[in-house]
């Protein structure tokens, strides 16, 4: 009975997979209980349907825009002080203990973050969005993934690096991408649609659609 109810809920929310028949009723009940508590917390803070875990912190929440069925797991921290809004599509999930930072220094007001429908990131991930980060639809990302949309200038030997300012080009990921755990995206990188990023990659520069990339620095490993 519980498996059937779970399947109906998943279908209603656009999830097209079938729950594993080995899932126990006890496990499913624990999931239902946890999600219910997160939903109540979201309704209390936003008066909209969003699932919020324990000790989530959102600064300047009036600049946070989100679609249906988004999830912020426990201890997520989001800084929404930005020129543009922090925007989530439908069914976006941010893993526990992750941080979204936009304005990292008072010398530069950050640009913001946009994440498309059905995209999510695993636990302990970091989004540095001063220079702007855009992530498309159906992007699945493992834990410990990081984005750094800003670079420090260092060419002037007469000044300290911290005094030379920064440059920002932004980061763009297309649609239908799988990002492995502990991948790092540096300022100016752009990934085309239908790509796979191998775990532990350090990504800079532009990559076409339909490729697997990996390495330090990342390079095209094969076409899909």
Protein Blocks (a to p, Z undefined) as FASTA:
>chain_A
ZZmmmmmmmmmnopabdcdfkbcfklmmmmmmmmmmmmmmmmmmnopacdddehiacehk
llpccdehiacdehiacdfbdfbdcdddehiacdehiacdfblcfkbccfbdcddehiac
dehiacdfknopaddehiacdehiacdfbdcdfkbmkbcfklnopadebjaddehiadde
hiacdehiacdehiacdehiacedjddehiacedjddddfbdZZ
